[in-house]
Amino acid sequence: MPRIPVILGALLVFATVAGVGGYFLLRPPEPKRQARPELAPVDPGTPPVDDRKAATEQPKLVVLVVFDQMRGDYISRWAELYGPNGFERIKKDGVWFSECYIPYSCTSTGPGHASLSTGAPPSVHGIIENEWFDRKTGTQMYCCQPKRPYELVPPVPESLGKPGRGAATGYSPERLLAQTVADSLNESTKGQGRVFSLSIKDRTAVLMGGQKPTGAYCFDTRDGLFHTGAFYRDAPHPWVTEFNAAKPADAWFEQKWEKLRTDIDYAKFSGPDDAPGEAVGYNGQGRVFPHPFKGKLPAPAKGYYSALECSPSGNEMLFSLVKKAVTAEKLGRGAVPDLLCVSFSSNDIIGHQYGPDSQEVMDVTLRSDKLVGEFLTFLDTEVGKGKYTMVIAADHGVCPLPELPSTKAKYPAAQRATTEELATGLESALTEMYGKSDVKTKWIEVFDDDVWPWLYLNHKTIEARKLKVEDVAERARDFAAGRGFVETAFTRKELEDGKFPPEQPFKKAVALAYHPDRCGDVIIIPKAGVQISKYTTGTGHGSPHPYDAHIPFLVYGAGVPALGKRAEKVSSLSVAPTLAWALGVPAPKQAALFPPEVFPVKK
């Protein structure tokens, strides 16, 4: 039985969603499909009963394509440079929701992919960030960390170095608390509908694939191979083993990342090639084109594979695996539809290094358009025109580099700050407020880039000094909110009670990001244009500001009307119900919304 705080938190969340606005329309428990229902709270455990299906054409394959960190404005920003077969084909023959926004505040990779696959906010699916502090174990918890260690499959030799935070214990979807579209397909078809989830990053493959995918694979920079985990399988699929044996990641070792279009001046469409605030990539890539891969390495190794990820070649490599999956598994050729989930991570890795106004991001976006065209052409051949549906979205956007004049002009508060300086200042402020004590431990348990924007107070210190956690949290909130680079801050008590001052910005977005078992004591929202991080170059995301919350949402294929651009605001929580609609299965059980009304209702 769910614990009472979780239930109350979930009900608060759905009541909050109901107040966000008309474009975040909740799915009521038992709708009648005659008219759009009024806003109403939903029990998060109520199975979806929306009767939308593909009206006339049922696809054999549904494909979710996620471009990690692709902002919503990219689809129009470089449209004149796109070819006719990628984004423009979808905009012409499908539906492009140009105003799709994430309704919750934690715009990070883990929450983003979890919400795209479940249709629920983090307050319900529990993936509040890529990582959080777990008070029960006293450790930081990775979003796809399993409940017990699992080996990687195939294993990575210890001689190649220590695993990353995800691979350290293998990975699994056990931390995900809501049903995914993949789970709904599996349940509805009794396992006949196959699910493959493929990505560079582990958490994206894990969170899209649900609890029992047919296959979930991600890339490891230690050996340059694709892996699954023993949670899923004891051995890779034969076609993955064959793919790895060919060492496809090594193909770019002697090459450089060159611009796709040599016939245009990139500076006219983006910014200078060497802009203030840019980072330098990996393994000697540098800040200007061309970007080498090999550096000083005599042969492919971790540094090279990291540089490969930080280039469009990472997406190309993944696309090769995707095509292998479709052909080897004969996806889209069975009696029931299959689901293929693909997340292209290189866009995000590049964006973090060079920023959204860089020539590098422009180039990878042009190449993403080209890749979409190649993907559609491939599916036309392998599955058949009119026999598949593709949904394109992103997990989040990104903040512009604070150093750029254009950023400062648009966001006057734009600057860099660090979690360390915030933590140090808060430690001193709390000591000054409450006085010194024999208790030597710190006021703050955890507050760093990994758990940002949540601040976890040290409850043992507070209790030892006979203070109330709620009172100290209020002082911490006030201190943070008083910094010039902070927009606002909230305590967990405010989020639990649902009582906010009317003028408090982002209160609804933060409520949708709050899960009582995983969040900290205070959440901090920076001002627009501010980067709070330990890094002094590059950029990030994770705020509710529009540059982080605005994402693409395009739908094309079987049963999809050719409506082109739609300017009404829609929620990113509509993506999962749209996938379910295309598959002809119920929406995930905790999904908050219907598919957008433009998709035909089953007759």
Legacy VTK file of the C-alpha trace (Angstrom):
# vtk DataFile Version 3.0
C-alpha trace
ASCII
DATASET POLYDATA
POINTS 603 float
0.000 0.000 0.000
1.400 3.459 -0.874
2.522 5.539 2.062
0.238 8.420 3.090
2.774 11.214 2.320
3.224 9.876 -1.191
-0.502 9.835 -1.812
-0.923 13.349 -0.443
2.013 14.546 -2.500
0.584 13.011 -5.643
-2.824 14.560 -5.049
-1.204 17.949 -4.469
0.647 17.563 -7.714
-2.385 16.808 -9.775
-4.371 19.588 -8.178
-1.461 21.862 -9.021
-1.350 20.713 -12.623
-5.004 21.512 -12.913
-4.230 25.119 -12.147
-1.354 25.589 -14.557
-3.511 26.573 -17.480
-5.632 25.318 -20.322
-2.798 23.712 -22.190
-1.919 21.388 -19.287
-5.306 19.682 -19.375
-5.642 16.696 -17.077
-7.111 13.402 -18.108
-10.103 12.761 -15.814
-10.788 9.250 -14.529
-13.630 8.340 -16.879
-13.998 10.824 -19.715
-16.824 10.851 -22.204
-15.449 11.578 -25.612
-18.116 14.071 -26.683
-16.370 17.204 -25.533
-13.157 18.221 -23.919
-13.532 17.631 -20.139
-13.099 20.341 -17.552
-9.972 20.484 -15.426
-10.170 17.965 -12.606
-7.806 16.198 -10.231
-6.873 12.635 -11.092
-5.936 9.766 -8.820
-2.419 9.002 -10.090
-3.134 5.294 -9.863
-6.270 5.397 -12.016
-5.763 3.512 -15.296
-6.208 5.703 -18.364
-9.448 5.179 -20.213
-9.058 7.553 -23.135
-10.397 5.812 -26.216
-8.159 7.529 -28.760
-6.528 5.178 -31.271
-5.142 5.625 -34.751
-8.371 6.374 -36.577
-7.756 4.617 -39.891
-4.131 3.501 -40.038
-2.535 1.415 -37.308
1.261 1.593 -37.481
3.366 -1.512 -37.173
6.193 0.428 -35.573
6.156 3.514 -33.365
9.441 5.366 -32.951
10.247 7.853 -30.202
13.206 10.040 -31.155
14.607 12.238 -28.397
17.267 14.826 -29.174
18.860 15.454 -25.802
19.003 19.221 -25.075
17.327 20.336 -28.324
15.527 23.615 -27.642
12.126 24.218 -29.148
13.299 27.218 -31.163
15.927 25.186 -33.052
13.238 23.767 -35.351
12.546 27.232 -36.767
15.864 28.972 -36.059
17.783 27.197 -38.818
14.806 26.098 -40.923
16.108 27.801 -44.076
19.178 25.570 -43.880
17.315 22.296 -43.410
16.844 19.855 -46.256
13.391 18.807 -47.499
13.483 15.279 -46.082
13.967 15.783 -42.330
12.191 18.235 -40.047
10.624 19.947 -43.053
9.040 16.699 -44.251
7.434 16.235 -40.856
6.334 19.872 -40.684
4.728 19.500 -44.116
3.150 16.047 -43.826
2.695 15.711 -40.070
2.134 17.892 -37.009
4.627 20.311 -35.456
3.697 21.686 -32.037
5.865 24.787 -31.999
4.889 25.770 -28.438
5.542 22.676 -26.338
6.727 23.334 -22.782
7.860 21.252 -19.831
5.515 22.049 -16.898
7.890 21.091 -14.047
11.016 22.892 -12.860
13.674 20.147 -12.896
14.543 20.255 -16.599
17.283 17.622 -16.577
17.959 14.463 -18.574
16.622 11.914 -16.089
13.345 13.704 -15.287
12.901 14.629 -18.944
13.140 11.107 -20.309
11.054 9.711 -17.455
8.261 12.208 -18.164
8.391 11.645 -21.926
7.943 7.917 -21.362
5.374 8.018 -18.531
3.361 11.168 -19.196
3.706 11.970 -15.494
5.644 14.734 -13.722
8.632 13.968 -11.451
6.384 14.383 -8.418
4.703 11.159 -9.507
7.358 9.126 -11.360
10.001 9.944 -8.753
12.927 10.806 -11.012
13.420 14.256 -9.506
16.926 14.706 -10.915
19.725 12.670 -12.427
20.830 12.104 -8.835
19.501 12.781 -5.352
20.435 12.208 -1.712
18.794 9.183 -0.128
18.318 9.770 3.593
17.598 6.104 4.325
21.008 4.962 3.103
22.878 8.220 3.654
24.199 8.096 0.097
23.616 9.857 -3.190
21.374 7.856 -5.482
21.722 7.752 -9.269
18.399 7.730 -11.107
18.947 4.331 -12.751
20.933 2.760 -9.931
19.589 -0.742 -9.231
18.532 -1.980 -5.825
21.348 -4.507 -5.939
24.494 -4.562 -8.115
24.243 -6.007 -11.615
27.103 -6.697 -13.981
27.379 -4.875 -17.271
26.758 -7.117 -20.264
29.266 -7.594 -21.788
31.534 -6.771 -18.833
34.182 -4.049 -19.104
37.706 -5.120 -18.067
38.828 -3.463 -14.826
42.059 -2.465 -16.556
40.096 0.091 -18.605
39.297 2.207 -15.570
36.613 2.791 -12.998
33.010 2.818 -14.163
30.885 5.946 -14.162
28.159 6.497 -11.584
25.600 4.532 -13.592
27.793 1.645 -14.677
29.303 1.287 -11.194
26.442 -0.996 -10.132
24.992 -1.804 -13.512
21.679 -0.083 -14.155
17.963 -0.724 -13.967
14.588 1.092 -14.056
13.763 0.193 -10.449
13.851 3.820 -9.253
11.148 4.770 -11.767
7.808 4.770 -9.930
5.360 5.151 -12.840
4.338 3.015 -15.778
5.873 3.827 -19.165
4.403 3.537 -22.643
6.674 0.532 -23.114
5.147 -1.099 -20.023
1.637 -0.411 -21.305
2.486 -2.010 -24.649
3.971 -5.021 -22.896
0.929 -5.370 -20.651
-1.616 -4.863 -23.433
-0.016 -7.284 -25.886
1.150 -9.825 -23.286
4.715 -9.281 -24.334
4.136 -9.644 -28.065
4.894 -6.005 -28.807
8.659 -5.638 -28.660
10.470 -2.694 -27.101
14.015 -1.577 -27.825
15.556 1.440 -26.125
18.906 2.672 -27.442
21.083 5.628 -26.479
24.562 6.859 -25.727
23.642 7.621 -22.094
22.597 4.849 -19.735
19.815 6.739 -17.946
18.094 7.655 -21.197
18.014 4.076 -22.470
16.842 2.825 -19.076
14.082 5.365 -18.447
12.570 5.145 -21.937
12.522 1.339 -21.988
10.444 0.734 -18.887
10.577 -2.330 -16.657
10.792 -5.151 -19.198
12.104 -3.966 -22.571
13.183 -6.520 -25.125
16.493 -4.710 -25.157
18.075 -1.615 -23.602
21.578 -0.604 -24.688
23.933 2.298 -24.023
27.537 3.262 -24.827
30.549 3.010 -22.511
33.531 5.271 -23.203
35.915 2.901 -21.441
35.803 0.303 -24.215
33.865 2.019 -27.010
31.132 -0.635 -27.010
27.388 -0.811 -26.408
26.258 -2.605 -23.255
23.142 -3.742 -21.494
22.936 -4.876 -17.875
22.359 -8.192 -16.148
19.079 -6.765 -14.847
17.814 -7.179 -18.415
19.791 -10.013 -19.996
22.617 -12.453 -19.378
24.057 -11.868 -22.840
23.636 -9.200 -25.525
21.466 -9.857 -28.538
23.589 -11.557 -31.227
23.306 -8.550 -33.522
24.679 -6.282 -30.767
27.623 -8.638 -30.281
28.206 -8.569 -34.031
27.938 -4.781 -34.077
30.435 -4.410 -31.228
32.860 -6.862 -32.822
33.211 -4.530 -35.802
34.347 -1.709 -33.443
32.253 0.921 -35.262
33.213 3.625 -32.761
36.820 3.454 -33.949
35.947 4.598 -37.476
36.509 8.303 -36.715
39.864 7.975 -34.932
41.923 9.591 -37.683
39.216 12.087 -38.608
38.099 15.504 -37.388
34.712 17.041 -36.838
34.343 19.369 -39.813
31.411 21.635 -40.588
28.603 20.024 -42.549
28.039 23.057 -44.758
31.183 24.572 -46.241
29.110 26.784 -48.542
27.720 29.072 -45.825
29.083 31.418 -43.186
28.021 29.852 -39.900
28.567 33.143 -38.049
25.593 34.671 -39.885
23.280 32.034 -38.449
24.757 31.475 -34.985
27.715 33.240 -33.407
31.500 33.396 -33.682
33.418 30.128 -33.750
35.350 31.116 -30.637
32.997 32.781 -28.166
33.599 33.795 -24.538
32.411 31.170 -22.099
32.833 28.189 -24.409
34.548 25.094 -23.023
37.161 23.083 -24.916
35.470 19.737 -25.494
37.319 16.512 -24.762
40.707 15.037 -25.562
42.021 18.218 -27.159
38.990 19.027 -29.325
39.385 22.753 -28.680
36.980 25.651 -29.177
37.147 26.103 -32.957
36.550 23.967 -36.026
37.842 21.496 -37.035
37.702 19.450 -33.842
40.111 16.481 -33.749
39.205 13.231 -32.040
42.414 11.325 -31.360
44.357 13.997 -29.490
47.707 12.499 -28.537
46.392 8.959 -28.204
48.163 6.237 -30.225
44.962 4.169 -30.433
41.271 4.512 -29.534
40.738 4.814 -25.773
38.466 6.586 -23.269
39.560 10.117 -24.188
38.847 9.475 -27.857
35.447 7.907 -27.161
34.518 10.892 -24.980
35.438 13.233 -27.842
33.391 11.084 -30.209
30.336 11.505 -27.983
30.957 15.262 -28.063
30.434 15.390 -31.824
27.731 14.500 -34.349
29.629 11.265 -34.976
28.250 9.965 -31.685
24.744 10.256 -33.117
25.849 8.640 -36.379
27.300 5.689 -34.487
24.077 5.253 -32.508
22.003 5.493 -35.680
24.007 2.600 -37.127
22.989 0.504 -34.118
19.373 1.626 -34.512
19.282 0.451 -38.118
20.830 -2.836 -37.057
18.070 -3.292 -34.477
15.290 -2.656 -36.989
16.667 -5.032 -39.607
17.888 -7.815 -37.306
14.737 -7.865 -35.175
12.421 -7.186 -38.122
10.721 -4.480 -36.112
7.369 -3.389 -37.473
6.684 -6.666 -39.228
4.746 -8.531 -36.566
1.060 -8.904 -35.821
1.199 -6.268 -33.088
3.082 -2.957 -33.140
6.605 -2.578 -31.795
8.121 0.405 -29.984
11.590 1.745 -30.721
12.963 4.442 -28.402
16.101 6.311 -29.427
17.786 9.168 -27.581
20.573 11.016 -29.373
22.842 12.227 -26.574
25.559 14.003 -28.553
23.424 17.134 -28.939
23.479 17.520 -25.160
27.179 16.816 -24.707
28.031 19.352 -27.417
25.578 21.910 -26.045
27.073 21.747 -22.570
30.524 22.505 -23.965
29.760 25.213 -26.517
26.312 26.664 -25.753
23.125 27.067 -27.837
24.433 29.996 -29.888
27.602 28.214 -30.976
28.525 27.050 -34.430
28.946 23.572 -32.952
25.316 23.396 -31.829
24.183 24.791 -35.154
26.191 22.117 -36.958
24.923 19.199 -34.874
21.357 20.484 -35.357
21.802 20.645 -39.131
23.161 17.124 -38.971
20.233 16.081 -36.773
17.883 17.289 -39.503
19.859 15.231 -42.008
19.732 12.229 -39.680
15.938 12.518 -39.336
15.668 12.502 -43.124
17.834 9.403 -43.355
15.826 7.759 -40.577
12.517 8.394 -42.351
13.884 7.120 -45.666
15.226 4.016 -43.926
11.840 3.330 -42.316
10.082 3.912 -45.644
12.148 1.062 -47.047
12.353 -1.322 -44.099
8.882 -0.925 -42.589
6.958 0.780 -45.386
5.433 4.198 -45.893
2.282 4.613 -43.842
3.225 1.698 -41.585
5.110 3.574 -38.886
4.698 6.653 -36.716
7.567 8.821 -35.495
7.402 11.188 -32.533
10.275 13.648 -32.030
10.818 15.479 -28.744
13.513 16.607 -26.316
14.087 16.132 -22.617
14.964 19.790 -21.945
16.523 22.896 -23.478
19.581 24.855 -22.361
20.693 28.224 -20.998
22.773 30.544 -23.211
26.355 31.255 -22.178
26.243 34.004 -19.504
29.283 35.771 -20.983
27.684 36.521 -24.348
26.529 40.121 -24.917
23.266 38.775 -26.344
22.629 36.863 -23.114
23.331 39.868 -20.916
21.079 42.043 -23.084
18.165 39.635 -22.727
18.832 38.521 -19.149
20.402 41.370 -17.113
21.204 39.078 -14.179
23.213 36.674 -16.361
26.330 35.509 -14.538
28.091 32.476 -13.117
27.869 31.318 -9.517
28.778 28.091 -7.775
27.015 25.703 -5.442
30.165 25.812 -3.307
29.957 29.551 -2.670
26.259 29.240 -1.879
26.941 26.400 0.548
29.845 28.209 2.218
27.809 31.379 2.621
24.859 29.478 4.029
27.012 27.587 6.545
28.353 30.890 7.847
24.932 32.532 7.853
23.288 29.723 9.834
26.121 29.702 12.362
25.718 33.446 12.764
21.960 33.110 13.171
22.016 30.295 15.716
25.419 30.820 17.309
28.380 28.508 17.670
28.006 25.129 19.325
29.945 22.083 20.455
28.234 20.252 17.607
30.993 20.124 15.009
29.073 18.767 12.038
27.930 21.066 9.264
24.466 22.489 8.702
24.358 21.151 5.142
24.272 17.435 4.376
24.543 17.661 0.590
24.479 20.580 -1.815
26.495 20.205 -4.994
26.141 20.064 -8.768
24.870 16.473 -8.665
21.807 17.186 -6.494
21.246 20.789 -7.637
18.815 22.560 -7.284
17.935 20.740 -4.051
19.607 21.584 -0.741
19.677 18.790 1.850
20.139 20.009 5.422
21.943 17.947 8.053
19.046 16.797 10.219
21.333 15.281 12.857
23.049 18.615 13.420
19.724 20.415 13.664
18.222 17.876 16.059
21.369 17.839 18.214
20.976 21.586 18.660
17.308 21.108 19.557
16.100 23.073 16.561
13.318 22.355 14.090
14.242 21.357 10.557
11.377 23.479 9.201
12.697 26.591 10.938
16.256 26.109 9.694
14.930 25.400 6.200
13.093 28.737 6.250
16.310 30.532 7.198
18.181 28.697 4.442
15.461 29.612 1.955
15.606 33.274 2.903
19.399 33.331 2.653
19.361 31.754 -0.814
16.530 33.962 -2.058
18.514 37.004 -0.972
21.395 36.272 -3.315
21.403 38.533 -6.349
21.511 35.627 -8.782
18.586 33.708 -7.225
15.015 34.251 -8.419
13.251 32.430 -5.600
13.462 29.465 -3.239
10.971 27.129 -1.545
11.024 24.879 1.493
9.690 21.344 1.379
7.035 22.340 3.959
5.701 24.952 1.535
5.542 22.276 -1.142
3.870 19.762 1.163
1.291 22.293 2.365
0.749 23.780 -1.075
0.596 27.271 0.399
2.465 29.899 -1.587
2.264 33.667 -1.760
0.264 34.610 -4.881
3.191 36.530 -6.350
5.602 33.607 -5.954
6.889 32.692 -9.443
7.330 29.097 -10.557
5.370 27.658 -7.614
3.389 25.310 -9.847
6.433 24.139 -11.765
8.266 23.412 -8.516
5.278 21.543 -7.057
5.366 19.220 -10.063
9.052 18.544 -9.374
8.581 17.660 -5.714
8.565 14.056 -4.509
8.407 13.750 -0.702
10.700 10.727 -0.416
13.503 12.075 -2.579
13.641 15.849 -2.540
15.689 18.010 -0.205
14.677 20.656 2.305
15.018 23.696 0.021
14.874 24.125 -3.747
16.602 27.110 -5.363
15.593 28.696 -8.670
18.233 30.915 -10.323
17.416 34.097 -12.170
17.175 33.844 -15.947
20.571 33.626 -17.604
22.359 32.519 -14.430
24.493 29.388 -14.371
25.088 27.884 -10.931
27.720 25.195 -11.329
31.256 24.227 -10.385
32.271 24.724 -14.022
33.643 28.083 -15.154
32.907 27.493 -18.847
30.167 25.854 -20.862
26.527 25.885 -19.868
23.698 23.817 -18.461
19.985 23.494 -17.806
17.651 22.476 -15.005
15.520 25.582 -14.445
11.870 26.348 -15.281
12.887 29.279 -17.498
11.591 29.068 -21.097
15.023 28.426 -22.609
15.138 25.207 -20.538
11.439 24.324 -20.751
10.651 24.911 -24.452
11.156 21.707 -26.476
10.292 20.349 -29.939
7.286 18.079 -30.396
6.708 16.698 -33.888
4.554 13.747 -34.974
4.545 12.039 -38.362
3.270 8.859 -39.971
0.361 6.447 -39.877
-2.866 8.034 -38.684
-1.281 11.464 -38.244
-3.041 14.324 -40.075
-0.905 16.648 -42.196
-1.685 19.787 -40.216
1.751 21.380 -40.206
2.508 23.980 -37.562
0.250 24.209 -34.526
0.782 27.276 -32.361
-1.343 26.333 -29.341
0.595 25.627 -26.174
0.915 21.964 -25.258
2.658 20.145 -22.440
5.568 17.743 -22.760
3.422 15.369 -20.697
1.367 14.904 -23.896
4.166 12.940 -25.568
3.575 9.622 -23.778
-0.210 9.609 -24.399
0.520 10.402 -28.056
2.841 7.398 -28.293
0.176 5.223 -26.665
-2.439 6.594 -29.075
-0.228 5.666 -32.021
0.388 2.171 -30.632
-3.305 1.660 -29.936
-2.727 0.851 -26.256
-3.857 2.574 -23.048
-1.827 5.555 -21.938
0.511 4.847 -19.009
-1.437 4.526 -15.767
-0.093 7.696 -14.175
-0.158 9.829 -17.338
-1.707 13.227 -16.656
-3.003 14.202 -20.098
-4.795 13.145 -23.228
-3.000 13.283 -26.558
-3.506 16.667 -28.259
-6.967 16.989 -29.786
-5.653 17.168 -33.339
-5.175 13.406 -33.359
-8.294 11.573 -34.514
-10.470 9.668 -32.088
-11.195 6.013 -32.715
-14.400 5.543 -34.643
LINES 1 604
603 0 1 2 3 4 5 6 7 8 9 10 11 12 13 14 15 16 17 18 19 20 21 22 23 24 25 26 27 28 29 30 31 32 33 34 35 36 37 38 39 40 41 42 43 44 45 46 47 48 49 50 51 52 53 54 55 56 57 58 59 60 61 62 63 64 65 66 67 68 69 70 71 72 73 74 75 76 77 78 79 80 81 82 83 84 85 86 87 88 89 90 91 92 93 94 95 96 97 98 99 100 101 102 103 104 105 106 107 108 109 110 111 112 113 114 115 116 117 118 119 120 121 122 123 124 125 126 127 128 129 130 131 132 133 134 135 136 137 138 139 140 141 142 143 144 145 146 147 148 149 150 151 152 153 154 155 156 157 158 159 160 161 162 163 164 165 166 167 168 169 170 171 172 173 174 175 176 177 178 179 180 181 182 183 184 185 186 187 188 189 190 191 192 193 194 195 196 197 198 199 200 201 202 203 204 205 206 207 208 209 210 211 212 213 214 215 216 217 218 219 220 221 222 223 224 225 226 227 228 229 230 231 232 233 234 235 236 237 238 239 240 241 242 243 244 245 246 247 248 249 250 251 252 253 254 255 256 257 258 259 260 261 262 263 264 265 266 267 268 269 270 271 272 273 274 275 276 277 278 279 280 281 282 283 284 285 286 287 288 289 290 291 292 293 294 295 296 297 298 299 300 301 302 303 304 305 306 307 308 309 310 311 312 313 314 315 316 317 318 319 320 321 322 323 324 325 326 327 328 329 330 331 332 333 334 335 336 337 338 339 340 341 342 343 344 345 346 347 348 349 350 351 352 353 354 355 356 357 358 359 360 361 362 363 364 365 366 367 368 369 370 371 372 373 374 375 376 377 378 379 380 381 382 383 384 385 386 387 388 389 390 391 392 393 394 395 396 397 398 399 400 401 402 403 404 405 406 407 408 409 410 411 412 413 414 415 416 417 418 419 420 421 422 423 424 425 426 427 428 429 430 431 432 433 434 435 436 437 438 439 440 441 442 443 444 445 446 447 448 449 450 451 452 453 454 455 456 457 458 459 460 461 462 463 464 465 466 467 468 469 470 471 472 473 474 475 476 477 478 479 480 481 482 483 484 485 486 487 488 489 490 491 492 493 494 495 496 497 498 499 500 501 502 503 504 505 506 507 508 509 510 511 512 513 514 515 516 517 518 519 520 521 522 523 524 525 526 527 528 529 530 531 532 533 534 535 536 537 538 539 540 541 542 543 544 545 546 547 548 549 550 551 552 553 554 555 556 557 558 559 560 561 562 563 564 565 566 567 568 569 570 571 572 573 574 575 576 577 578 579 580 581 582 583 584 585 586 587 588 589 590 591 592 593 594 595 596 597 598 599 600 601 602
